[in-house]
Amino acid sequence: MKLLRYRENGKVKPGILDDSGSARDASGLVEDWNGQTITDESLSVIMNSDLNSLPLVQGDIDYAPCVGDVGKFLCIGLNYSDHAKEVGMDPPAEPILFMKATSAISGPNDKVVIPKNSVKSDWEVELGVVIGKEAKYISESEAEDYVAGYCVINDLSEREFQLEKLGQWVKGKSCDTFGPIGPYLVTRDEVEDPQNLNLWLELNGQRVQDGNTNTMIHKVFFTISYLSQFMSLQPGDIISTGTPPGVGSGMNPPTYLKAGDSMKLGIEGLGEQSQDVA
């Protein structure tokens, strides 16, 4: 299933795509898509419902973030071998973990606002994993059972804040609007192999990122297991799994976002995002 959230008359409502790909209002089935309603038990009830009987969403859809009430926004750095090479860094022996503030989360087509004093704002298309049940000390072989679904993420980054100032990466990753997620939360049954998905990003109509999740250094299920050794993962938590090559900081000369730019990005089977930069 493809779950979505959309804005209507100042409220965020849950939606779902029917068999023909039309968006339906799912508020008669659930109050929202969040950690309480994306569990296997809840989704199995939804899956057996008559989705074609739900009201159609009329007009253009104003997509909200595809998951609400996110508890943790976890990110993995330098997780593609070809991306590590482009920025001149050795592939890490273990996943590099950093956090992104949940206040950075925005809708997939919302404006991206360059923060005050920024000179090095950058883009990163990433595969997002949404946790569906509590995971603690789980094995890699168990990890898939703990996935609710997958989504597109633009892990925007301010490189000066991230790398040139003291402290952790979180400062450069957590600016408001720097975490667009969606448009859909695609349930795991629809993603045959998360390690074989094409992902891409275009800047002002030019394709700058064009990769595949098969070049991940630390694979999705290993990463979930690894993180669960250090903290419990709760339903609704998001893991952003790293980006392929083509980021602005890796270009020669480096290229960064400016007001008036536009980005379009997507992942095979998971939908597309489109953002204007202000």
C-alpha positions as CSV (number, residue, x, y, z in Angstrom):
1,M,0.0,0.0,0.0
2,K,1.0,3.6,-0.5
3,L,0.0,5.7,2.5
4,L,0.0,9.5,2.4
5,R,-0.9,12.5,4.4
6,Y,-2.4,15.7,2.9
7,R,-3.4,19.1,4.0
8,E,-7.0,20.3,3.6
9,N,-8.6,23.4,5.1
10,G,-5.7,23.8,7.6
11,K,-5.8,20.2,8.8
12,V,-3.6,17.2,8.0
13,K,-5.6,14.1,7.0
14,P,-4.5,10.5,6.2
15,G,-4.9,9.2,2.7
16,I,-4.2,6.1,0.7
17,L,-3.8,5.3,-3.0
18,D,-6.5,2.9,-4.4
19,D,-5.9,0.2,-7.0
20,S,-6.0,2.8,-9.8
21,G,-3.5,5.1,-8.1
22,S,-6.1,7.7,-7.1
23,A,-5.8,9.2,-3.6
24,R,-8.6,8.4,-1.1
25,D,-9.4,10.0,2.2
26,A,-8.6,7.4,4.8
27,S,-9.8,9.4,7.8
28,G,-12.8,7.1,8.2
29,L,-10.3,4.2,8.9
30,V,-7.5,5.9,10.9
31,E,-7.0,9.3,12.6
32,D,-3.5,9.7,11.2
33,W,-0.5,7.7,9.9
34,N,1.8,7.5,12.8
35,G,3.6,5.0,15.1
36,Q,0.3,3.7,16.4
37,T,-1.3,3.0,13.0
38,I,1.5,1.7,10.9
39,T,2.0,-1.5,12.8
40,D,1.5,-4.8,11.1
41,E,-1.7,-5.3,13.0
42,S,-3.2,-2.0,12.0
43,L,-2.1,-2.2,8.4
44,S,-3.5,-5.7,8.0
45,V,-7.0,-4.4,8.9
46,I,-6.5,-1.5,6.4
47,M,-5.3,-3.9,3.7
48,N,-8.5,-5.9,4.0
49,S,-10.8,-2.9,3.7
50,D,-12.6,-1.7,0.6
51,L,-10.3,1.2,-0.3
52,N,-12.4,2.0,-3.5
53,S,-15.3,2.9,-1.3
54,L,-13.4,5.7,0.5
55,P,-14.0,9.3,-0.7
56,L,-11.7,10.5,-3.4
57,V,-9.4,13.4,-2.6
58,Q,-10.5,16.3,-4.8
59,G,-8.2,18.6,-6.7
60,D,-4.4,19.0,-6.4
61,I,-3.0,17.2,-3.4
62,D,-1.0,19.3,-0.9
63,Y,1.2,16.6,0.5
64,A,2.2,16.7,4.2
65,P,5.1,14.6,5.6
66,C,4.1,10.9,5.0
67,V,4.4,10.0,8.7
68,G,3.2,12.0,11.7
69,D,4.6,12.3,15.3
70,V,8.0,11.0,14.4
71,G,10.0,10.2,17.5
72,K,13.5,9.8,16.2
73,F,15.0,10.9,12.8
74,L,18.2,8.8,12.5
75,C,20.6,9.2,9.6
76,I,23.6,7.2,8.3
77,G,26.5,9.1,6.8
78,L,28.9,8.1,4.1
79,N,27.0,5.0,3.4
80,Y,27.5,4.7,-0.4
81,S,30.9,3.6,-1.6
82,D,30.8,5.9,-4.6
83,H,29.8,8.8,-2.5
84,A,32.6,8.3,0.0
85,K,35.0,8.2,-3.0
86,E,33.7,11.5,-4.4
87,V,34.2,13.4,-1.1
88,G,37.7,11.8,-0.6
89,M,36.8,9.8,2.6
90,D,37.5,6.2,3.5
91,P,34.4,3.9,3.6
92,P,33.5,3.6,7.3
93,A,33.9,0.2,9.0
94,E,30.7,0.8,11.0
95,P,27.6,2.9,10.2
96,I,28.2,6.6,11.0
97,L,25.2,7.6,13.0
98,F,23.9,11.2,13.5
99,M,20.5,12.6,14.4
100,K,18.3,15.1,12.5
101,A,15.9,17.2,14.6
102,T,12.3,16.2,13.9
103,S,11.5,19.9,13.6
104,A,13.4,19.8,10.2
105,I,10.6,17.5,8.8
106,S,8.5,19.0,6.0
107,G,6.3,17.9,3.2
108,P,7.8,16.5,0.0
109,N,6.9,19.5,-2.1
110,D,7.2,22.2,0.5
111,K,9.7,25.1,0.0
112,V,13.2,24.6,1.2
113,V,14.4,27.7,3.1
114,I,18.1,28.4,3.2
115,P,18.9,29.2,6.8
116,K,20.3,32.5,8.0
117,N,24.1,32.8,7.4
118,S,24.2,29.7,5.2
119,V,26.7,29.6,2.3
120,K,26.9,25.9,1.8
121,S,23.4,24.4,1.7
122,D,23.4,21.0,-0.1
123,W,21.1,18.3,-1.3
124,E,21.0,14.5,-0.7
125,V,18.4,12.1,-2.0
126,E,18.1,9.1,0.4
127,L,16.0,6.0,1.0
128,G,14.1,6.3,4.2
129,V,13.1,3.4,6.3
130,V,10.1,3.7,8.7
131,I,10.0,1.4,11.7
132,G,6.8,-0.5,12.3
133,K,7.3,-2.1,15.7
134,E,9.7,-1.8,18.6
135,A,13.2,-3.2,17.8
136,K,15.7,-3.9,20.5
137,Y,18.8,-6.1,20.1
138,I,17.4,-7.7,17.0
139,S,19.5,-9.6,14.4
140,E,20.0,-8.7,10.8
141,S,17.8,-11.7,9.7
142,E,14.9,-10.4,11.8
143,A,15.2,-6.8,10.7
144,E,12.8,-6.8,7.8
145,D,9.9,-7.8,10.1
146,Y,10.4,-4.5,11.9
147,V,10.0,-2.3,8.8
148,A,6.6,-0.6,8.2
149,G,7.7,0.8,4.9
150,Y,9.9,3.0,2.9
151,C,9.9,6.6,1.6
152,V,11.9,9.3,-0.2
153,I,13.9,11.7,1.9
154,N,15.9,14.8,0.9
155,D,18.5,14.9,3.7
156,L,19.4,18.6,3.2
157,S,22.7,19.7,4.8
158,E,24.5,22.9,5.5
159,R,28.1,21.9,5.1
160,E,29.7,24.8,6.9
161,F,27.5,24.2,9.9
162,Q,28.0,20.4,9.6
163,L,31.8,20.2,9.0
164,E,33.5,23.4,9.8
165,K,32.0,24.3,13.1
166,L,32.7,22.6,16.4
167,G,30.4,19.8,17.6
168,Q,28.4,17.2,15.9
169,W,26.9,17.0,12.4
170,V,23.4,17.6,13.8
171,K,23.7,21.4,13.5
172,G,24.1,21.2,9.7
173,K,21.4,18.7,9.3
174,S,18.5,20.1,11.4
175,C,17.7,23.4,9.9
176,D,13.9,24.0,9.4
177,T,12.6,22.5,6.1
178,F,15.8,20.3,5.8
179,G,13.9,17.0,6.1
180,P,11.3,16.6,3.3
181,I,9.7,13.1,3.6
182,G,7.2,11.4,1.2
183,P,5.1,11.7,-0.8
184,Y,4.2,8.1,0.2
185,L,5.0,5.6,2.9
186,V,5.2,2.5,0.8
187,T,4.6,-0.6,2.9
188,R,7.3,-3.2,2.8
189,D,5.3,-5.8,0.9
190,E,5.5,-3.5,-2.1
191,V,9.3,-3.2,-2.1
192,E,10.8,-6.5,-3.2
193,D,14.4,-5.6,-2.6
194,P,15.4,-2.3,-0.9
195,Q,19.0,-3.0,-2.1
196,N,18.1,-2.6,-5.7
197,L,16.3,0.7,-6.1
198,N,17.3,3.5,-8.5
199,L,17.4,7.0,-6.9
200,W,18.1,10.3,-8.4
201,L,18.0,14.1,-7.9
202,E,17.8,16.9,-10.4
203,L,18.9,20.5,-9.7
204,N,17.3,23.1,-12.1
205,G,16.5,20.4,-14.5
206,Q,20.0,18.9,-14.6
207,R,20.5,15.4,-13.1
208,V,23.2,15.6,-10.5
209,Q,22.6,12.4,-8.5
210,D,21.9,9.1,-10.3
211,G,22.6,6.0,-8.1
212,N,21.3,2.7,-6.9
213,T,20.9,1.4,-3.4
214,N,23.1,-1.6,-4.3
215,T,26.2,0.5,-3.7
216,M,25.3,1.0,0.0
217,I,28.2,0.0,2.3
218,H,26.0,-1.0,5.2
219,K,22.8,-2.5,4.0
220,V,19.3,-1.6,5.2
221,F,18.7,-4.7,7.4
222,F,22.2,-4.7,8.9
223,T,21.7,-1.0,9.7
224,I,18.4,-1.6,11.6
225,S,20.0,-4.4,13.6
226,Y,23.1,-2.3,14.3
227,L,21.1,0.7,15.6
228,S,18.9,-1.6,17.8
229,Q,22.0,-2.6,19.7
230,F,22.4,0.9,21.0
231,M,18.8,2.1,21.4
232,S,15.3,0.8,21.0
233,L,13.6,1.8,17.8
234,Q,9.9,2.7,18.1
235,P,7.1,2.6,15.5
236,G,7.2,5.8,13.4
237,D,11.0,6.3,13.8
238,I,12.7,7.1,10.5
239,I,16.2,6.0,9.4
240,S,17.7,7.9,6.4
241,T,20.2,5.5,4.9
242,G,22.7,7.6,3.1
243,T,23.1,9.2,-0.3
244,P,24.8,8.3,-3.6
245,P,27.3,10.5,-5.4
246,G,26.4,13.9,-6.9
247,V,26.1,16.2,-3.9
248,G,27.1,19.8,-4.3
249,S,30.1,19.6,-2.0
250,G,31.6,16.9,-4.1
251,M,31.5,18.9,-7.3
252,N,34.5,20.7,-8.8
253,P,34.0,23.5,-8.0
254,P,31.6,22.9,-5.2
255,T,28.0,24.0,-5.9
256,Y,25.5,25.0,-3.3
257,L,21.8,25.9,-3.2
258,K,20.6,29.4,-3.7
259,A,17.3,31.1,-3.7
260,G,15.4,30.5,-6.9
261,D,16.8,27.0,-7.4
262,S,14.5,24.0,-7.8
263,M,15.0,20.3,-7.0
264,K,13.2,17.2,-8.2
265,L,14.1,13.8,-6.8
266,G,12.7,10.3,-6.5
267,I,13.2,6.7,-5.8
268,E,12.0,3.8,-8.0
269,G,8.6,2.7,-6.8
270,L,8.4,5.2,-4.0
271,G,7.4,8.4,-5.7
272,E,8.9,11.8,-6.4
273,Q,9.5,15.1,-4.5
274,S,9.8,18.7,-5.9
275,Q,11.1,21.6,-4.0
276,D,11.7,25.3,-4.7
277,V,14.5,27.0,-2.7
278,A,13.8,30.3,-1.0
